[in-house]
Amino acid sequence: MSYRGAIILLTLLIASCAAGPPVQEMSDARQAIAAAEESDAATLAPDELNEARALLEQAETQLRARYYGMAQENAIRARNRAVEALLASQAVDED
């Protein structure tokens, strides 16, 4: 790894350690998954919903390990996939 790459990696590591727990992001992800489940995404958009659940599970594991930066990133990704599942299930319902 180059010197510059090592500096960037170290900076990201320090930033992720300095941040607190991603409480809002975790809550947003859980709420988005719940909304997708209520719109029958488990049947109408199962791939997106399952990916959202897996990402949230990873985020929860990272949160317990105090890897807050990674937990925040995966919580955001989980929320986004859950929103995609919700929109996909609503689109199928409209057809």
Secondary structure as UniProt FT lines:
FT   HELIX           3..18
FT   HELIX           23..38
FT   TURN            39..40
FT   HELIX           41..44
FT   HELIX           46..64
FT   TURN            65..66
FT   HELIX           68..94
//
